[in-house]
Amino acid sequence: LDGRKQWIGNGHRAGVIATFAQTPVERGGKTVMRPSAFIIRPDMPGFLVAGTVRKMGIRGSTQAELVYDGLQVPADHLLGTVGKGFGVAVKVLNGGRMTLAAGCTAGTKALLAEMTAFAEGRVQFGKPIAEFEITQRKLARTASDIYAADAMLGELTRLAEHLEGEYALEAACCKVFASEMLWRAADETVQVAGGRGFVKPYPYERHRRDARINRIFEGTNEILRLFISLNGIQGPAEQLKELGVALRRPLRNLGLISGFAASRLASRFGATATLDVELHERLQKHARHLEKHVAELKESAERLVRAYRKEIVERQQELERLSDMAIELFATACVLARTQRLLAERGEPACGRELALCDLFVVEAGRRFRTSRLAIQSPQDETRRVVARGVREAGGYGVTDAIVTSSADR
């Protein structure tokens, strides 16, 4: 093996390193390059750690740059089959995204506890700031998001228990949702703490620095949004033949969600927009809105494919909106499923807190869904491209300052 890899977490400390490299394989009588997976030991000749980097946050771990210089890999160190490394990588990424989402969810729970404790102890205008509605809004949004992330993780772990189960899209949805939830919570904790949130030795500024990496780790959220939407849309050739089924179900195995065991939301996402299960009366209104949104996502995707055809892969703003809509639907379905299960187990009187969290999240998620849907094919997209082109040409802002004027202007 020859090459370099950077940003490897604790790579200079590891005793075993999984490495993916392009290898020649025979396909259809031709030699092509395909990824293979290998197990590398740091004592192998040709392995070198070039150095490490200092980081904004998560300073308890180190990112290393690794060098492979003519490294000879024994045949028994092959992981899987030659040319089949992509499948290995996908499984690793799925697991990594699931555990990262779990860590972000647990981290947000801890941040909510810290935010609450500070807000209860900080007195302004004669009462704790926790009694002010703006602070309560921050606490409520964070709590309802945690409820959704918990529900998504519950479904994700059930899917992962099936050895042949496919949950790459659900894992991507969960990772994006949970990492952005943690970032918002860290930022709001700093805001609630005020000046203390910005300085040491208070922990709030470190929490915010540490939270930032999660939107980059295990695939940036921008890339994952494209992954979600592009894997929810058929390949370009098939798109043009079958526009009516353009959107594959990005939320596979929704029928496995606890509480929806008898439901198949769709064999292809949006093919049917009804939940053929008995729901608690308390949740039926939410379910009707979910069904409506499922149909709207299908219609929006088909409209975009008809409008852009093969160019859809270049319309990243539109793809981002589709993925945001899908994430909100997946989160909503999981929240309803979990709440239905709790209602069945405990009864409505014992689920007051959970029902309030469900109500808040589902309504807010529906509003975010609607915002993304209404933004599809917006004229503002072209305006953004024009503005971005001007910024690139100017190498920055490129407009005369409104305060400091030249002598010629005077």
Secondary structure per residue as TSV (DSSP state, phi and psi in degrees):
chain	resnum	aa	ss	phi	psi
A	1	L	-	360.0	139.2
A	2	D	-	-132.4	134.0
A	3	G	E	150.6	-177.8
A	4	R	E	-132.5	153.3
A	5	K	E	-142.6	130.9
A	6	Q	E	-114.4	170.1
A	7	W	E	66.7	30.8
A	8	I	E	-86.6	112.3
A	9	G	E	-59.9	119.3
A	10	N	T	55.5	28.8
A	11	G	T	-63.4	-25.4
A	12	H	T	-82.4	-8.5
A	13	R	T	-106.1	-16.3
A	14	A	-	-68.3	142.5
A	15	G	S	-91.9	-19.3
A	16	V	S	-138.3	134.3
A	17	I	E	-130.9	123.3
A	18	A	E	-82.0	130.0
A	19	T	E	-130.7	135.1
A	20	F	E	-110.2	132.2
A	21	A	E	-143.3	151.1
A	22	Q	E	-73.7	133.2
A	23	T	E	-133.0	147.3
A	24	P	E	-76.7	132.2
A	25	V	E	-137.5	158.4
A	26	E	E	-90.0	125.7
A	27	R	E	-136.7	113.7
A	28	G	T	60.1	37.8
A	29	G	T	79.3	3.7
A	30	K	E	-120.9	152.5
A	31	T	E	-92.4	120.7
A	32	V	E	-127.3	161.8
A	33	M	E	-97.0	127.7
A	34	R	E	-135.8	149.0
A	35	P	E	-72.8	139.6
A	36	S	E	-125.2	155.9
A	37	A	E	-108.5	137.5
A	38	F	E	-131.9	153.4
A	39	I	E	-101.2	124.4
A	40	I	E	-116.6	139.5
A	41	R	-	-107.6	142.4
A	42	P	T	-67.9	-13.0
A	43	D	T	-87.2	2.0
A	44	M	S	-73.3	133.7
A	45	P	T	-58.3	135.1
A	46	G	T	100.2	-4.6
A	47	F	E	-98.2	134.7
A	48	L	E	-146.9	139.0
A	49	V	E	-93.3	113.3
A	50	A	E	-74.4	-27.6
A	51	G	E	159.4	178.5
A	52	T	E	-127.0	169.2
A	53	V	E	-126.2	151.3
A	54	R	-	-87.4	147.0
A	55	K	-	-127.4	163.3
A	56	M	S	-62.6	-45.1
A	57	G	S	-140.0	-165.1
A	58	I	-	36.5	52.3
A	59	R	T	-75.6	-3.3
A	60	G	T	-75.7	-14.1
A	61	S	S	-116.7	166.0
A	62	T	-	-129.8	139.7
A	63	Q	E	-99.9	127.7
A	64	A	E	-115.5	153.9
A	65	E	E	-104.2	125.0
A	66	L	E	-107.5	142.8
A	67	V	E	-119.5	132.8
A	68	Y	E	-115.2	112.2
A	69	D	S	-121.5	92.3
A	70	G	S	63.2	33.0
A	71	L	-	-72.8	124.0
A	72	Q	-	-90.3	120.2
A	73	V	-	-102.6	121.1
A	74	P	-	-60.8	149.6
A	75	A	G	-60.0	-32.9
A	76	D	G	-78.8	2.2
A	77	H	G	-96.8	5.4
A	78	L	E	-71.5	133.1
A	79	L	E	-101.7	106.5
A	80	G	S	86.4	-134.1
A	81	T	S	-120.3	147.5
A	82	V	T	-58.3	130.9
A	83	G	T	82.8	0.8
A	84	K	-	-114.7	27.2
A	85	G	H	-71.7	-22.7
A	86	F	H	-62.6	-41.4
A	87	G	H	-62.4	-38.7
A	88	V	H	-63.8	-44.3
A	89	A	H	-62.5	-41.4
A	90	V	H	-61.7	-43.3
A	91	K	H	-63.5	-39.5
A	92	V	H	-64.8	-44.5
A	93	L	H	-64.1	-41.3
A	94	N	H	-59.2	-46.9
A	95	G	H	-64.1	-40.9
A	96	G	H	-64.3	-40.3
A	97	R	H	-69.2	-36.0
A	98	M	H	-67.1	-45.5
A	99	T	H	-70.5	-32.8
A	100	L	H	-65.7	-41.6
A	101	A	H	-62.6	-38.2
A	102	A	H	-65.0	-42.1
A	103	G	H	-64.1	-40.4
A	104	C	H	-65.4	-37.4
A	105	T	H	-67.4	-45.7
A	106	A	H	-63.5	-39.2
A	107	G	H	-63.6	-38.3
A	108	T	H	-68.1	-36.3
A	109	K	H	-60.0	-43.3
A	110	A	H	-65.7	-40.5
A	111	L	H	-65.2	-38.6
A	112	L	H	-62.6	-39.0
A	113	A	H	-64.1	-42.2
A	114	E	H	-67.0	-42.2
A	115	M	H	-61.7	-43.0
A	116	T	H	-64.5	-45.5
A	117	A	H	-61.0	-42.7
A	118	F	H	-66.4	-44.1
A	119	A	H	-65.2	-32.4
A	120	E	H	-74.2	-31.2
A	121	G	H	-90.0	-18.8
A	122	R	-	-88.9	116.0
A	123	V	E	-104.4	127.3
A	124	Q	E	-136.7	140.3
A	125	F	T	55.0	34.4
A	126	G	T	84.6	6.8
A	127	K	E	-154.9	158.3
A	128	P	E	-59.7	144.1
A	129	I	G	-66.8	-14.6
A	130	A	G	-64.7	-17.5
A	131	E	G	-86.2	-7.1
A	132	F	S	-86.9	142.1
A	133	E	H	-63.8	-35.2
A	134	I	H	-64.5	-40.9
A	135	T	H	-64.8	-40.5
A	136	Q	H	-63.0	-36.5
A	137	R	H	-60.5	-42.3
A	138	K	H	-63.0	-44.5
A	139	L	H	-64.2	-43.1
A	140	A	H	-67.4	-43.8
A	141	R	H	-61.1	-43.9
A	142	T	H	-63.7	-43.8
A	143	A	H	-64.6	-42.8
A	144	S	H	-68.6	-34.1
A	145	D	H	-65.8	-40.1
A	146	I	H	-61.0	-42.4
A	147	Y	H	-58.1	-42.2
A	148	A	H	-68.0	-44.8
A	149	A	H	-62.6	-40.8
A	150	D	H	-59.9	-44.3
A	151	A	H	-64.6	-40.8
A	152	M	H	-64.1	-41.4
A	153	L	H	-64.4	-38.5
A	154	G	H	-59.6	-44.1
A	155	E	H	-67.1	-41.0
A	156	L	H	-62.5	-43.1
A	157	T	H	-67.0	-33.8
A	158	R	H	-66.1	-40.0
A	159	L	H	-65.0	-39.2
A	160	A	H	-69.0	-21.4
A	161	E	T	-67.8	-22.6
A	162	H	S	-84.3	118.1
A	163	L	T	-57.7	-36.6
A	164	E	T	-98.6	10.0
A	165	G	-	-69.5	148.9
A	166	E	-	-111.9	117.9
A	167	Y	-	-141.0	25.6
A	168	A	H	-62.3	-42.2
A	169	L	H	-71.2	-39.9
A	170	E	H	-64.1	-39.9
A	171	A	H	-63.5	-39.3
A	172	A	H	-65.5	-43.8
A	173	C	H	-58.3	-45.5
A	174	C	H	-67.4	-40.4
A	175	K	H	-64.1	-45.9
A	176	V	H	-60.9	-48.9
A	177	F	H	-61.2	-49.9
A	178	A	H	-70.3	-37.5
A	179	S	H	-68.8	-36.2
A	180	E	H	-75.3	-31.9
A	181	M	H	-61.9	-46.7
A	182	L	H	-62.4	-41.5
A	183	W	H	-62.4	-44.6
A	184	R	H	-61.3	-43.4
A	185	A	H	-64.4	-40.9
A	186	A	H	-64.2	-41.6
A	187	D	H	-66.7	-42.3
A	188	E	H	-67.6	-33.0
A	189	T	H	-64.4	-42.4
A	190	V	H	-60.0	-42.7
A	191	Q	H	-65.3	-43.7
A	192	V	H	-63.4	-37.6
A	193	A	H	-75.8	-13.1
A	194	G	G	64.4	-135.3
A	195	G	G	-58.4	-35.8
A	196	R	G	-65.0	-24.3
A	197	G	G	-71.3	-16.8
A	198	F	G	-102.7	-6.7
A	199	V	S	-127.2	159.1
A	200	K	S	-86.6	155.7
A	201	P	S	-89.0	8.0
A	202	Y	S	-63.0	145.1
A	203	P	S	-82.5	-6.4
A	204	Y	H	-66.0	-40.0
A	205	E	H	-65.7	-35.0
A	206	R	H	-68.9	-39.3
A	207	H	H	-56.7	-41.9
A	208	R	H	-67.9	-41.5
A	209	R	H	-64.3	-41.2
A	210	D	H	-68.8	-32.7
A	211	A	H	-71.1	-24.2
A	212	R	H	-63.8	-33.8
A	213	I	G	-66.5	-24.3
A	214	N	G	-66.0	-22.4
A	215	R	G	-79.7	-5.5
A	216	I	T	-110.5	-43.2
A	217	F	T	-52.1	150.5
A	218	E	T	55.8	34.1
A	219	G	S	97.4	122.4
A	220	T	-	-61.2	152.4
A	221	N	H	-64.1	-28.0
A	222	E	H	-65.3	-46.4
A	223	I	H	-65.2	-40.8
A	224	L	H	-65.2	-35.0
A	225	R	H	-63.5	-41.1
A	226	L	H	-66.1	-38.5
A	227	F	H	-59.5	-45.6
A	228	I	H	-62.3	-48.7
A	229	S	H	-72.8	-43.0
A	230	L	H	-69.9	-29.2
A	231	N	H	-81.3	-10.1
A	232	G	T	-91.8	-4.6
A	233	I	B	-117.7	137.6
A	234	Q	-	-62.1	159.7
A	235	G	-	-57.6	153.8
A	236	P	H	-51.6	-42.0
A	237	A	H	-64.7	-43.2
A	238	E	H	-71.8	-30.4
A	239	Q	H	-56.9	-44.7
A	240	L	H	-73.0	-20.7
A	241	K	H	-89.5	-38.5
A	242	E	-	-127.7	71.1
A	243	L	G	-63.9	-26.5
A	244	G	G	-68.4	-19.3
A	245	V	G	-123.1	39.2
A	246	A	-	-63.9	-32.7
A	247	L	B	-100.0	109.5
A	248	R	-	-70.1	159.8
A	249	R	-	-71.2	110.5
A	250	P	S	-78.2	-10.9
A	251	L	S	-114.7	67.6
A	252	R	T	-64.4	154.0
A	253	N	T	60.5	28.2
A	254	L	G	-59.3	-25.7
A	255	G	G	-65.0	-15.8
A	256	L	G	-84.2	-8.6
A	257	I	S	-60.1	132.1
A	258	S	T	-56.4	132.6
A	259	G	T	92.8	-14.7
A	260	F	-	-121.4	30.5
A	261	A	T	-56.3	-32.7
A	262	A	T	-89.2	-0.6
A	263	S	-	-96.8	140.5
A	264	R	-	-123.2	102.2
A	265	L	S	-59.3	-35.7
A	266	A	-	-171.6	145.3
A	267	S	S	-79.7	-35.2
A	268	R	S	-121.5	135.3
A	269	F	T	-55.5	119.8
A	270	G	T	94.5	-5.1
A	271	A	S	-62.8	-33.0
A	272	T	-	-135.2	141.2
A	273	A	-	-113.5	28.3
A	274	T	-	-121.6	148.9
A	275	L	-	-102.0	102.1
A	276	D	-	-85.4	58.8
A	277	V	S	-139.1	159.0
A	278	E	-	-85.7	117.6
A	279	L	-	-108.3	153.7
A	280	H	-	-58.1	141.7
A	281	E	G	-52.6	-33.8
A	282	R	G	-64.0	-22.3
A	283	L	G	-106.8	-4.8
A	284	Q	H	-65.0	-36.9
A	285	K	H	-63.6	-42.3
A	286	H	H	-61.3	-40.6
A	287	A	H	-64.2	-38.1
A	288	R	H	-64.2	-39.5
A	289	H	H	-66.8	-38.6
A	290	L	H	-61.3	-44.9
A	291	E	H	-59.7	-41.8
A	292	K	H	-62.6	-41.7
A	293	H	H	-69.4	-34.4
A	294	V	H	-58.2	-47.4
A	295	A	H	-64.0	-37.2
A	296	E	H	-69.0	-35.3
A	297	L	H	-65.8	-43.0
A	298	K	H	-59.6	-47.5
A	299	E	H	-63.7	-39.6
A	300	S	H	-65.6	-42.5
A	301	A	H	-64.9	-44.0
A	302	E	H	-62.4	-39.9
A	303	R	H	-62.4	-41.3
A	304	L	H	-67.8	-40.2
A	305	V	H	-64.9	-41.5
A	306	R	H	-63.2	-38.9
A	307	A	H	-72.7	-40.4
A	308	Y	H	-109.8	-17.7
A	309	R	G	49.3	-125.7
A	310	K	G	-64.8	-23.7
A	311	E	G	-74.3	-2.7
A	312	I	G	-57.9	-32.2
A	313	V	G	-67.3	-19.4
A	314	E	G	-92.5	-9.8
A	315	R	-	-90.4	73.0
A	316	Q	H	-68.6	-30.6
A	317	Q	H	-64.3	-39.6
A	318	E	H	-69.2	-41.9
A	319	L	H	-63.0	-37.3
A	320	E	H	-61.6	-40.4
A	321	R	H	-66.0	-42.3
A	322	L	H	-59.9	-43.1
A	323	S	H	-66.9	-39.2
A	324	D	H	-62.5	-39.2
A	325	M	H	-64.3	-42.7
A	326	A	H	-65.3	-40.8
A	327	I	H	-61.3	-44.7
A	328	E	H	-63.6	-38.0
A	329	L	H	-66.6	-43.8
A	330	F	H	-62.3	-45.2
A	331	A	H	-62.2	-42.6
A	332	T	H	-64.2	-44.5
A	333	A	H	-60.0	-42.2
A	334	C	H	-67.1	-39.1
A	335	V	H	-63.4	-45.7
A	336	L	H	-63.8	-39.4
A	337	A	H	-63.4	-46.3
A	338	R	H	-66.0	-41.8
A	339	T	H	-66.0	-39.2
A	340	Q	H	-60.0	-42.4
A	341	R	H	-64.0	-43.5
A	342	L	H	-64.4	-39.5
A	343	L	H	-63.1	-40.5
A	344	A	H	-66.9	-34.5
A	345	E	H	-80.0	-40.5
A	346	R	H	-108.8	-28.0
A	347	G	-	91.9	156.7
A	348	E	G	-61.2	-42.6
A	349	P	G	-58.5	-29.2
A	350	A	G	-91.1	3.9
A	351	C	G	-119.1	28.4
A	352	G	H	-58.6	-46.9
A	353	R	H	-64.9	-44.8
A	354	E	H	-65.0	-38.3
A	355	L	H	-66.0	-38.7
A	356	A	H	-64.3	-42.5
A	357	L	H	-62.6	-43.0
A	358	C	H	-61.1	-48.9
A	359	D	H	-58.4	-46.9
A	360	L	H	-63.9	-47.7
A	361	F	H	-65.8	-48.3
A	362	V	H	-62.3	-41.6
A	363	V	H	-66.5	-44.9
A	364	E	H	-65.9	-39.2
A	365	A	H	-63.0	-39.1
A	366	G	H	-63.0	-37.5
A	367	R	H	-67.9	-39.6
A	368	R	H	-66.2	-39.4
A	369	F	H	-57.9	-46.7
A	370	R	H	-63.3	-39.6
A	371	T	H	-60.3	-44.8
A	372	S	H	-64.9	-41.5
A	373	R	H	-63.9	-43.7
A	374	L	H	-69.2	-21.3
A	375	A	T	-81.9	-10.0
A	376	I	T	-63.6	135.5
A	377	Q	T	55.5	40.2
A	378	S	-	-77.9	138.6
A	379	P	T	-59.8	-21.6
A	380	Q	H	-64.3	-23.0
A	381	D	H	-60.6	-45.1
A	382	E	H	-66.5	-38.1
A	383	T	H	-60.9	-40.8
A	384	R	H	-62.8	-40.3
A	385	R	H	-64.0	-39.8
A	386	V	H	-63.5	-46.4
A	387	V	H	-63.1	-43.9
A	388	A	H	-62.7	-37.9
A	389	R	H	-62.7	-40.9
A	390	G	H	-64.6	-39.9
A	391	V	H	-62.9	-43.0
A	392	R	H	-64.8	-41.7
A	393	E	H	-65.5	-36.3
A	394	A	H	-85.8	-11.3
A	395	G	T	69.1	25.0
A	396	G	S	156.5	-148.7
A	397	Y	-	-62.8	-53.9
A	398	G	-	74.9	14.8
A	399	V	S	-120.1	141.5
A	400	T	-	-57.5	136.6
A	401	D	-	-64.2	138.3
A	402	A	S	-77.8	-18.3
A	403	I	S	-100.8	-52.0
A	404	V	S	-89.6	112.7
A	405	T	-	-111.0	155.6
A	406	S	-	-78.4	163.7
A	407	S	T	-63.9	-30.5
A	408	A	T	-65.5	-37.3
A	409	D	T	-65.7	-36.0
A	410	R	-	-73.6	360.0
